[in-house]
Amino acid sequence: MTMSGYYNSINDPYSGPVCDFMVATGQAVAVSLDRDTPPELIELRLRLLMEEIDELWEAINLRDAEMVAKEWADAVYVLFGLAIAFRIPTLDIFTAVAQSNATKINPDTGKPYKVVNGKVVKTEEYTPAEPAVHEIMRSSQVSV
């Protein structure tokens, strides 16, 4: 199975096309992120992300909704590329984090337990995502 076939089959409808683009342009896919990861790959992924965030920041400051929409999509595209480069199963990880964030909401009231300066914060009811993320990452290693 190709890498894009893998991403199309078990993740989401977005990872496959991003993976196809990355393969076509010679970008690394499914690299282990560890002490042996090439520094130039890490630098590339971070540089691409920062460029997109800067462009999104500019669009928001211009209050240009169409430009914000386009730059948001570019940032998401680059984030999917980062996930593909470093073997992150996007749908499973996103689901784990969303479920964790949901524990910041009181199920009886439908409101956050606590908000500080506009940010919903963790309380004793919060269930961290890290154990689920650890298990997902451990069990979903991609064979290349």
C-alpha positions as CSV (number, residue, x, y, z in Angstrom):
1,M,0.0,0.0,0.0
2,T,1.3,3.5,-0.8
3,M,1.6,6.1,1.9
4,S,-1.2,8.1,0.5
5,G,-3.3,4.9,0.3
6,Y,-2.6,4.4,4.0
7,Y,-3.6,7.9,4.9
8,N,-6.8,7.7,2.7
9,S,-7.8,4.3,4.2
10,I,-7.4,4.9,8.0
11,N,-7.3,8.6,8.7
12,D,-9.3,11.3,7.0
13,P,-10.2,12.7,3.6
14,Y,-7.4,15.4,3.9
15,S,-4.3,13.4,4.6
16,G,-4.2,11.4,1.4
17,P,-4.1,14.4,-1.0
18,V,-1.5,16.2,1.2
19,C,0.6,13.0,1.2
20,D,0.3,12.8,-2.6
21,F,1.6,16.4,-2.8
22,M,4.4,15.7,-0.5
23,V,5.5,12.6,-2.4
24,A,5.3,14.4,-5.7
25,T,7.4,17.2,-4.4
26,G,10.0,15.0,-2.8
27,Q,9.1,15.8,0.8
28,A,9.7,13.2,3.5
29,V,6.8,11.2,4.7
30,A,6.5,8.8,7.7
31,V,9.8,9.7,9.3
32,S,10.3,8.8,13.0
33,L,10.7,11.9,15.1
34,D,13.6,11.2,17.4
35,R,17.2,12.1,17.9
36,D,18.1,10.7,14.5
37,T,15.6,12.8,12.6
38,P,17.4,15.0,10.1
39,P,17.6,18.6,11.4
40,E,16.8,19.9,8.0
41,L,13.5,18.1,8.0
42,I,12.5,19.5,11.3
43,E,13.6,23.0,10.2
44,L,11.6,22.7,7.0
45,R,8.4,21.6,8.8
46,L,8.7,24.4,11.4
47,R,9.6,27.1,8.8
48,L,6.6,26.2,6.6
49,L,4.3,26.3,9.6
50,M,5.7,29.7,10.8
51,E,5.3,31.2,7.3
52,E,1.6,30.1,7.2
53,I,1.0,31.4,10.7
54,D,2.5,34.8,9.9
55,E,0.3,35.0,6.8
56,L,-2.8,34.0,8.8
57,W,-1.8,36.7,11.5
58,E,-1.6,39.3,8.7
59,A,-5.0,38.3,7.2
60,I,-6.7,38.5,10.6
61,N,-5.2,41.9,11.3
62,L,-6.4,43.1,7.9
63,R,-9.9,41.8,8.9
64,D,-10.1,40.2,5.5
65,A,-12.4,37.1,5.9
66,E,-11.6,35.6,2.5
67,M,-7.9,36.0,3.1
68,V,-8.3,34.5,6.6
69,A,-10.1,31.5,5.1
70,K,-7.4,30.9,2.6
71,E,-4.5,31.4,5.0
72,W,-6.3,29.2,7.6
73,A,-6.5,26.4,5.0
74,D,-2.9,26.8,4.1
75,A,-1.9,26.5,7.8
76,V,-4.1,23.4,8.2
77,Y,-2.5,21.9,5.0
78,V,1.0,22.5,6.4
79,L,-0.1,21.0,9.8
80,F,-1.3,17.9,7.9
81,G,2.0,17.8,6.2
82,L,3.8,17.9,9.5
83,A,1.6,15.0,10.8
84,I,2.3,13.0,7.6
85,A,6.1,13.7,7.8
86,F,6.2,12.5,11.4
87,R,3.7,9.5,11.3
88,I,1.0,11.2,13.3
89,P,-2.4,9.6,12.7
90,T,-4.4,12.8,12.4
91,L,-8.0,11.6,13.0
92,D,-7.2,9.5,16.0
93,I,-5.0,12.1,17.7
94,F,-7.5,14.9,17.0
95,T,-10.3,12.8,18.4
96,A,-8.3,12.1,21.6
97,V,-7.6,15.8,22.1
98,A,-11.2,16.7,21.4
99,Q,-12.4,14.2,23.9
100,S,-10.0,15.5,26.5
101,N,-11.1,19.1,25.8
102,A,-14.7,18.1,26.3
103,T,-13.9,17.2,29.9
104,K,-13.5,21.0,30.5
105,I,-17.3,21.3,30.0
106,N,-19.7,20.6,32.7
107,P,-22.2,18.0,31.2
108,D,-25.0,19.2,33.5
109,T,-24.8,22.9,32.5
110,G,-23.1,22.6,29.1
111,K,-20.8,25.4,30.2
112,P,-17.1,25.3,31.0
113,Y,-16.1,24.6,34.5
114,K,-13.7,27.5,34.6
115,V,-12.7,30.3,32.2
116,V,-9.8,32.7,32.8
117,N,-9.1,35.6,30.4
118,G,-11.3,34.0,27.8
119,K,-9.5,30.6,27.9
120,V,-11.3,27.5,29.1
121,V,-8.9,26.1,31.7
122,K,-8.3,22.6,33.2
123,T,-10.0,21.7,36.5
124,E,-10.0,18.6,38.6
125,E,-12.6,17.2,36.2
126,Y,-10.2,17.4,33.3
127,T,-8.9,14.2,31.7
128,P,-5.6,14.7,29.9
129,A,-5.1,13.6,26.3
130,E,-1.6,12.4,26.8
131,P,-2.3,8.8,27.8
132,A,-4.6,8.3,24.8
133,V,-2.1,10.0,22.5
134,H,0.7,7.8,23.8
135,E,-1.3,4.6,23.1
136,I,-2.4,5.8,19.7
137,M,1.2,6.7,18.7
138,R,2.5,3.4,20.1
139,S,0.0,1.3,18.3
140,S,-0.1,3.0,14.9
141,Q,3.4,2.9,13.6
142,V,3.4,2.9,9.8
143,S,5.4,0.4,7.9
144,V,7.1,2.1,4.9
